[in-house]
Amino acid sequence: MTSKSEVQRRLICMHIIGSLEIGGAENMLCKLIEAADRQRIEHVVVSLLPLDVLQHRLIAAGARVLSLNMSRNRLLLADICRLAKIIKRHKPDLVHTWMYISDIIGGLATRLAGKIPVIFSIRHGRFIVASTRTVVLARVTALLAHLIPARIITCSSAAGDIHRQIGYPSELIKVIPNGFVINDHTSLQGKLRTHIGVNPAAKLIGIIGRHAPGKDYQNFITAAAVVKKQIPAAEFIMCGKGVEKSNATLLAAINAAGLDDCVHLLGRQMNPAWILADLSLLVSSSASEAFANVIGEAMAGGIPCVATDVGDSAHIVGNTGIIVPPHDPEALAQGMLLMLRKPSAELKQMGVLAQERIVQMFSLPSVARCYENLYFEVANDRRAQG
């Protein structure tokens, strides 16, 4: 409850994000606004790049959605100035920037716009597989982090630790995990099997994520080849941006592993619930993660997981699945085999435990309240300072 000296009217929070393509941060922004208390907070979302598929979801959730229409490969001082004008026009009580490029551009534009508090976001895990561009952006953001933000939100403890090491101010960092809603996929069961044409006895193992070095699809493919030799009924479902038959690199890796007849490439999915509904197991083979949304989504749907020990994946999974080292396809294969060889009732019970863990530790309503409370704290601190 707010005191008389605190913000009483509906708070205006402006979010600045690189794009509205499907991605982990973008999805969390959508869920946050969908779970928002509209009586307390009004959300305005500014996409740096032209609007994309998630704009409709945000609008349906009650947000005002705008675009700076920046060029993807070129940043001009004029872009920062244009963004500053948008910020001035909408007069937000605070600005929340999502990921490095938005932290930099949004942070500088907000400073040009006036004395509006800013919250930076950390959504990146390890730098071991990061591009040079990502590393440079992270280090630039680390410098600005001492000058601009009132708080810095990280979605995982592990990501917070890594960013402290490159110079982020520890005292400003607050961990707020990603949040999830419990899903009953019963009505969707059978759709995936029908779509790919497999019989009820097939064991479906899924991996969901864009085709990028950090997701380490080669790790999964190599492990899948080991699993297929020992469990002939195994079928592998792969989906995400770039995970499609037009991806020659991915197809070559699948063919080289001898998996061309049991791997199903489903591309980018707006809502993968129909895929999760039929999975026996969800696998995350990543070399780098901060907080793997797909693990939480699978667990929320009662699907047990095998995941690599990166970011906060081990913390998310707990004792409801199996954690293996990254970059180790043999360990990943053995983890998958251990799960798939369990009696169906035991595997189902692990899914129930996974779902219960999400309810207890990562429920979307409680996560959304954490964000909202922080927004009011930052806005009220600014008002108290005059």
N, C-alpha and C positions, 0 to 999 in steps of 0.2 A: 504494500500500500504506500502511495506517495504522500509526503507531508505537504503542507501548504506552500512551502518554499520550493517544492519540486514541480516538474512539468505536469500540468493538470490536463491540458488539451491533448488532442490526438497528436502524437509525435510523427513527424515526417522523416522517414529514413530513405536516403537515396543510395542505391546499390550501383556500383560501376563494375562491369565485368567485360572481359575481352569479346565474347561472342555468346550467342544463344544456341549454339550447336549442342548436340547431346554429349555430355561429359559428366564426370563426377562432381565437380564444383557447380556446374550449371544445374545439375539435377538437385543438388542440395539447396541451392537458392530457390528453385521452384518449390521444393517441399517445405522450406522454411516459410515462404509466403503463403502457401496453401494452409499451413497450420497456424498462421498468424491470428492474433486477436485484433480484428479489424476495428474494434472499439477503442483500442489503445494506439495502434500504429498504422500509418498509411505508408505504403511502399511504392517507390518510384525506381524503375530499373533502366539504366542506360547501358546499352551494348556499344562497345567501341566499334565493332565491325557491323556491317549491315545485318538487319534482323534475320533470324533463322527460325527453325521449327519450334523452339520452346517458347517463342513469344506468345503463342495462342494459349499455352498452359498458364503462363503468368497473367495474361489478361483475364482469363477465366477465374483466376484466384483473386482478382480485384486490384492488381498492380497497374500503374501507369507505365507503359513501356516505350522507350525512345531509342534512337540510334544516332551515334556520332558519324556513322558511315565512313569510317577511316579506311584507308588502303591497308591491306594485310601486311605488306612488306615495306611500308614507308610511314615514318612518323614526322610530322611537321610541327613546328612551334604553333602554327595556326590551329592545329587540332587541339592543343592544350588550351588555347585561348577560346576556341569555340565551346569546349567543354565547360570552361569557367563561366561562360555566359549562360549555359543551360543550368548550371548549379545556382547562379544568381537568380535566374528566372523562377526556379521552383522553390527556393528558400528552404532547403531541408534543415532539420535540427541537427542532423549528423550525416556523414557519408561513410558507407562501408564499401571498401574496394576489395575485389576478389582476384587474387593471384598477382604475380610480379608486375606484369605490364600495366595492369589496372592500378596497382599500388603506386607505381611511378607516375603514370599520366594522371590518374585520378587524384593522387596526393598533391601534385604540383598545381593542378587546375583548382582544387579546393582552396589552396593557399591564395591563389590569385583572386578567388571569388570572395574571400573574407575570412573572418575568424569562426570557421565552422569546424567542429571536431571531426576527426577522421579515424576510422578503424581499418587497419591493414589485415590481410588474411594470408596465412601460410597453408598451402594445399599441396606442397611438394614433399616427397620423401627423401630418398637418397640422391646424391649427385653423381654416383659412380657410373650411371648410364645416361646422365643428362648431356644434352648438347652444349657446346661452348656458349651459344646464345643464352641458354637457360642459366648457366653458371654466372655469366656476366650480369644478367638481369637480377639474379638473386643477390649478388654483391652490391650492385647499385642500390637495390631496395634496402639492404642492410644499412647502408650509409644514411638513406633518407629516414629510416626507422628511428633514428635518434633525433630527428628534427620535426617530423610531421605527425605521426599517429598518437592518439591518446591511449589506444590499446592495440594489441595485435592478437588476433584469434588464430589459433592453430587447431586443426582437426585431430591431431594426435600428439601424444607425449613424445614419441620418437622424433617426429618432424620438428617439434619445438627444440629438442636437444640439438639436433643437427644444425638448426639455424642459429642457435646461440653460439655455436662454434665458429660461425662465419661472421659474427659481429652483431646479431640482433640483440637489442636490450632486453635482458632477462626479466626485468621488473615489469615490463609491459605485456608480456606474453601470458595469455590465458587459454587453457585447453577447453574447447567445447567439441565433443565428438559429433559425428554425423548421426542423424536420427532416422528411425524407420517405423513404418506402420505394419502391423501384423496383417498378413494376407492369407485368405483362404482360396487356394487355387483349385479346389475340387471341381468346380464347374468347367475348368479349362483342361482338365486331364484328358488325354487322348488326342488332342489337337496336334501336338508336335509329332507323335508317332504316325498319325495319318498323313501329315504333311511330308515327312521324310520316307514313309513307306516301310516301317519296320514292324516286326511282330511284337506281341505283348511280353515275350520272354527277353527281349533285348534290354541290356543295361545301358542306360543313356548317361554319359558323362559330359558335362558342359563346361565351357569356358567362355566368359563374356567380357569383352573389352576391346578397345580400338587396337589396330595393328600398329604397334610402336615398340621401340627397343625396350622400354621399361616393363612392358607386359611379358616379354620373353616367350613368345609363342614357340620358338624352337625348343625350349625346355619342355613345354607341354607335348609337342609332337614327338620328341624322342622318348618321353615317358610313355606316351600313348602306344607307341610301337611295342614296348615291353609288355604293357597291359594286354594288348590284343593277342599276343602270342599265348598268354596264359588264360585269358578269358575271351574265347572266340565270340561270345554274345555281346561284347562291348561295342558300342557305337559312340562316336564323338561328335558333339555339337559345338560349333564355334560361331560366335556372332559378335559383331561390333563394326565400327567404322573401318573400312578397308579389309574386312575379313570376308572376302567374296571371291568368286571364281576369276574375276578380272585381275586379281593380285598374283602376278606371275611368280614373285618371290615366295609367297606363301604356298602356292600350288606346287612349286618345285620341291619345297621342303616336305610336303605331305607325300608326294609321289616317291621321293627318295627314301622315305620311311616305310613305304609299302602300305600306306593307309588310304589310298585313293578311293577304295570301295567302302570305307566305313567312317569317313569324315564328311560332315554335312556343314557347308558354309552358308550361313543365313544372313550375312551382312548386318548393316545397322538396323536396330530395332527401336522404335519409339517406346514400346512397352514390352519388355521381355517376359512378362508374367506367364504367357502361354508356353514359353520355353521352359521356365523354371518348374512349371506344374508337372512335367513328365520326367524330370531329371532324377536319377538315383543319387547323383553326387555333383557338386559344383567344385571346380578346381580353380585356384588362383596360382599361376606359375610365375608371378611377377618378380623382377629383379629390383624394382623400386615401387614403393607405395607410401603414402602417408596414412590414409585411412581408406581401405578398399571398400567402396560402396557396394560393389557386387556381392561381397561376402555377407554384408549385413542384409541385403535384399534377399539373398538365398536363405539365410537363417530365419528371416522374418516369415518366409514361406514354408518353413519346416524342412529345408533341404540341408543336410550336413555338408561340411566342406573339408577339403584338403588344401592347405595354403602354404606358401613359402613364408619364412620368418622375416618379413620386411615390414617397416612401419609399425603400426599397432595391430597387425593381423593376428598375432598370437593372443593378444589381449581380447580382441573381438571374439575369436573362436573359443577360447578357454578350453574346457574339457569336453566340448561338444563335437570336436572333429580332430584332425591331425595336422600338425605343423611340421614342416620339413625345411632344411636349409635351401636358400636360393641357389641357382646355377647348378643344381644337382639332380639331373633327370632320373637317375637310378633311385635316389631317395624319394622323389616325387612319385615314381612308378610304384614303389613299395608301399607308400602311403595310400595310394589309390587302391592297390590290390588288397591291403589290409581292410579297407572299408568295404570294398565290393564283395569280399568273402564272408562278411558277417551275415548271419541269418536275416532275412528281410524284416522280421519283427524288431530285431536289435537295431538295424539301420534306421528304421522308422522311429524308434525311440530316441535315437541320437538327434533326429530331426526335431522331435518334440522338445528335447532339452535345448537345442539351438534356438528355437522359437522363444522359449521361456527366458533364455539369456538376453535376447533382444528386448523383451518386455521389461526385464528388471534393470537393464543397464543403458539401453540405447533407444528408448521410446521417443518417437518424434515429438509428441506434445511436451514432454519434459525438456527436450533439447531446444525446442522453439521458445519455451519460457526462459531458458538460460540466455539465449540471444536477446530476447526482448528486455530482460532485466539489465543486461549489459548496456543495451542501447539507452535505456533511461538513466542508468548510472552515469554514462558518458555525457549525455545531454544535460543532466542536472549539474554535473561538475562544471560544465561550461557556463551555465547560467549563474552558478554561485560565484564564478570568477568575474562576472559582469561582462 
